[in-house]
Amino acid sequence: MFTHTIVIAGVSGDYETIAKKGKIVMTEKERSEILLHCKWVDRVICPCPWILTIDWVRDQGIHYVAHDDLVYKSLEGTMDIYYDVKKAGMFRPT
């Protein structure tokens, strides 16, 4: 999709992952370590916030967030966690 891209992988922390998705197989440290060994990943952020704010995304030097196009609800179940990023035109569906 883009040339000369730096890929930053965000890994959700264990607490939020368990709260939202249930039991986990690997810890956040193990999930991060796997991504660090992927040749296409340049940097890993862990824990990555469950809900990405525009300020946080920009502070990390991120131009676009790529994820599947499903709507993921906040822990409270009230909003799409990618709403602000999508509204800002910074979301790319995978």
matplotlib code that plots the C-alpha trace (Angstrom):
import matplotlib.pyplot as plt

x = [0.0, 2.9, 6.5, 9.3, 7.1, 8.2, 5.9, 5.1, 3.1, 1.0, 0.5, -2.4, -1.5, -2.6, -5.1, -7.1, -6.8, -8.2, -10.9, -12.1, -11.3, -11.0, -8.3, -4.9, -2.4, 0.7, 1.6, 2.1, 5.9, 5.7, 3.4, 5.8, 8.9, 7.3, 6.7, 10.2, 11.4, 9.1, 11.2, 8.5, 8.1, 10.5, 9.2, 6.8, 4.8, 3.6, 1.4, -0.5, -3.6, -6.9, -8.4, -6.1, -6.3, -5.1, -2.6, -1.2, -0.9, 0.9, 3.2, 4.3, 5.1, 2.4, 0.7, -1.8, -3.3, -3.9, -6.3, -9.2, -12.4, -14.5, -15.9, -14.2, -16.0, -14.4, -14.2, -17.4, -18.9, -19.9, -17.8, -15.6, -12.0, -10.8, -13.5, -11.2, -8.5, -11.1, -12.7, -9.2, -8.6, -5.7, -7.2, -6.4, -8.3, -6.3]
y = [0.0, 2.4, 2.5, 3.1, 2.1, 1.6, -1.0, -0.5, -3.3, -2.5, -5.3, -5.0, -5.5, -8.7, -6.9, -5.3, -8.4, -10.7, -8.2, -7.9, -11.2, -13.7, -16.2, -15.7, -18.3, -16.1, -13.1, -9.6, -10.1, -13.4, -11.8, -8.8, -11.1, -12.9, -9.7, -8.5, -11.5, -10.8, -9.3, -6.9, -5.3, -2.5, -1.6, -3.0, -0.9, -2.9, -2.3, -0.4, 1.4, -0.4, 2.8, 4.8, 8.6, 10.9, 12.5, 9.1, 8.0, 11.2, 11.1, 7.7, 9.0, 6.9, 8.1, 5.3, 2.5, -0.8, -3.3, -5.5, -3.5, -5.0, -2.7, -3.3, -2.0, -0.3, -2.2, -0.4, -1.5, 2.0, 2.9, 1.7, 1.8, 3.1, 5.8, 8.8, 7.3, 6.5, 10.0, 11.5, 9.5, 7.7, 4.1, 1.5, -1.8, -4.9]
z = [0.0, 0.8, -0.2, 2.3, 5.2, 8.8, 10.5, 14.1, 15.8, 18.8, 21.3, 23.8, 27.4, 29.2, 31.5, 28.6, 26.4, 29.1, 30.0, 26.4, 24.8, 27.6, 28.3, 26.6, 25.4, 25.5, 27.7, 26.3, 26.6, 24.5, 21.9, 21.6, 21.3, 18.4, 16.6, 17.2, 15.2, 12.2, 9.4, 8.4, 11.9, 12.7, 16.2, 18.8, 21.3, 24.3, 26.0, 23.3, 24.5, 23.7, 22.5, 20.3, 20.6, 17.8, 20.2, 21.2, 17.5, 16.6, 19.6, 18.4, 14.9, 13.4, 10.2, 9.6, 11.7, 9.9, 11.3, 10.1, 9.4, 12.1, 14.8, 18.1, 21.1, 24.1, 27.4, 28.4, 25.0, 24.1, 21.1, 18.2, 19.6, 16.2, 15.8, 16.2, 13.9, 11.3, 11.6, 11.1, 7.9, 9.5, 9.4, 6.7, 6.7, 6.3]

ax = plt.figure().add_subplot(projection="3d")
ax.plot(x, y, z, "-o")
ax.set_aspect("equal")
plt.show()
